[in-house]
């Protein structure tokens, strides 16, 4: 493809990429996106060289005045948009930007227009960066970078071509065609892509080394919080059912020690309720205590002295990425012991619910270490349990008029000899005799519990859990209702649970004096739910990529950097110690020491590698900058195409011109090589012979029929090397 | 004798007579090798005729001199058909043009009719008289001289004829030291008469063939064309260089390469020869009220234009 066409094509592609960024950021309305997209497509075809289009467009010649009037019109519309329609500078500005883009695409004629197009594209890609933190931005941005590199290269190449004075007929491009191919060759293609990839790699490294704002700067914050249900002071029966169909993601839970837990379900406890008035659940105590900090950003959530003594404490760690919710409750597997995250304070209520001071305004990430409650073996078989008074006072309350429920409970527990067995019996009864259904609209009923147990016999988690709690309480077993999420959607690619709004759940905690609160769930598994499509694994994969993006990029914070720096410090200490020992004990076989060193190296903080790589890259880049000329020289000599000595000597000669130019002796474009050699002879005596020799070789290699021999080439290189080491006395 | 040797020898030989004008001599040889014709334009007495004479003497070729006057007739140049009684038919008596080197002295003193009789000879190297075509002997070179200082009783050469000269040269006054050498010479004999031929006609033809073999790289052709284009587009000139001019420059550049011992052209060859090869083929926009444009003026214009064309790297 000739450069001109490639240039036009890549310019339009650049604009297209930037525009798609804006569209994906959902900031371009459809009425504007469609015409712009069609203009883009037409421009693409036009630049790509569809002849009939070229001809058709060549016929549409609209005067520049009209375009200017259009521009002014667009600006007026922007003002109207700003003041009347959207009343938002950002969206109005983006609309204006898109209109500008379309107008520019239609009037691409001079190089100036292309420059305008680039400026608009840059603004568009920046605007879409500011508008989003989504992962789709990565491919768009990478594409943008790639096309930008292409466009810049082609811009300069075509520029060099058009700078040849007008006195030369277009056919005689003698100046440049011998060194630069005027078409996109294979080598050029790969070179350009290589440069782009290098730029992207460097960008990534810098990206990791520089802290950034965690969210889009201009990200709209209004209306972003997910409305949740069931995490306030009061829960009306039937409220959870309303969200059971909502697939909106609420949080993602990573389990770093995955093997410890089954992948089919995972309870995320929110709040517990102890008081039931026949229609709704509420808290009896509203007092909260602030949690103590045990380390930087880590809170101790375990109630004092509440650690069961027997058995191995089984703990599970969760890293939770919580979306913006309208509640201040934090979720965790029962029961949270340590909570760490970037919040200043954390409160716990009497029943183990974790509260932030206010609902977070953006997505937050926190880690929880939970202790999984397990019933002590002794309590499974104990027929009588002695409950403390405080427990009895709170967790045996039943609403008045529940005699019917009590009767049922007593009937159900007849076989059970121990409280544990009785509990299981009630759970079993509920599991077996009731049908799970979301259709039971019981909100308006006066006695939803009785309705569920005796009339409809269908319901969902709230009904099941309420029924179980009330039944347990009527037979004297303390219990409470817990709301939260039951995660069932395991993402095998990312190793985490995706928790959605529809995973909202209610279950039961039963009290055992030694074991504490034990989680029970009387709700049957809802298999009727959501048909898994063929694309499910794919969407899970995409989602895990998104999560990685969020963690690695969006939430890469100054703290992470500090960790990296700490890692370096520790690492360097280790290295120093190692080397010291290594030096002191020369008798130790080198292999052993190396092995140990290697081991230590492997133990480094992984983040340290990022920093080390960064330092290396920065160092290398500065070295490259300093040694630019040298490297240019090496590169010229190294990449000399020995298969084309004619091109090689021309490259060497150009290189020589640059060296001499840096010393202040410029070659006028209209001077011949020998004239220039004489000029150097006059202006810079010591370089004269070298330049003369290279010029002679250049003449022979460039213009004669017989190509230069490799030894001639190396002689030219040698002279260049000597020339490089000379300095013009006048400078 | 190798070509480099031969070229050296002829230059040295001429230099024995024409002192201190190595540059001019080189160009004369270039003109010879490029199969071109030479127009020497200078004030009287600087050695125009002597130069032509020396060149002719250095070659082992026939040499004729035609003194152009206002009453010279075409037949005085090309020859005439006369009735031969013995053969009972017309017989062509060749004129002085039938020689290897022809010196057309003061060519602007004769009438255009006579001047144009040179045309065919110069471009086609043949003469047509009475429907008979007589080829000229090779090598064939016309060296014309004219005096730019005098205008009375002259007929300026028409453009078509000027275009047929490969180059227009000016000899110029010699430097003081060189002039002294000229004066110190013994006067008994014309110096050109003492010269001995160093090159045979055969060798000249071989050298001319060698010129055709010289390699001109593609970008150099582009460069040459760019210069020609530039003269056509220049606002300083009302008439640019013809295709024959471009061809001539190409030939001359090749010949200069041979003279300088190369078998390939350099940008310098083209750039150096462009003024003398092109300047008599262009017409200036303003001639400052003069009937003819001056040599220096045109040369300077061409030089200026050449300096606007970038040299290929």
Interface residues (C-beta under 8 A of the other chain):
Chain A: X164 X165 X167 X168 X169 X171 X172 X173 X174 X175 X177 X178 X179 X650 X653 X654 X657 X669 X670 X671 X672 X673 X674 X675 X699 X700 X702 X703 X704 X705
Chain B: X215 X217 X218 X219 X220 X222 X223 X225 X226 X229 X230 X233 X234 X262 X263 X264 X265 X266 X267 X268 X271 X306 X307 X308 X309 X310 X311 X312 X313
